[in-house]
Amino acid sequence: MEQVRNREFYKNCTEYFEFLRKKGTIDYDFEDEYYFTMPAISNH
């Protein structure tokens, strides 16, 4: 179950980044949080 949630989270983040890129916007707060959190999530 945890693996499924992580994959869904990653997919959602990827879609969000894509959405921002198309708009030409950057969400630095979210990016910082994402790159800080991602290693902890993916190491399980």
N, C-alpha and C positions, 0 to 999 in steps of 0.2 A: 504493500500500500504506500509506504514511504517513497519508494522508487517512482511510482506513478505520479505522486504529488510533485516530486522534484522535476520530473520530465515536463509536467504541465506548467510548472512555474517557469522553467527555462524557455518553453515554447512561448508563453505569454510575454516574457521579457524580450525575446527576440522580435516578436510582433510589435511590441511597444517601441523598441529601438528603430525598427523599420519605419513605423509610423512617424516618429520624430524626424528621421532622416529625410523622408519625403516632404515633410513640412519645412525642413531646413532649420529645425530647432534642436537644441541640446538641453537635456535635463541633467545637469552636473550632479545635483544631490542624489538623484536616483542612480546614476552611473557609479558614483562613489559607493553607495550602499550595495549595489549589485556586485561590483567587483570585489568588495570586501566580504560579502556573504557567500558568493559562488563557491570558492574553494572549500569552505566549511560544509556546504551542502553536498558537493560532488565527491567528497572523500569518504563517505559512508559506504 
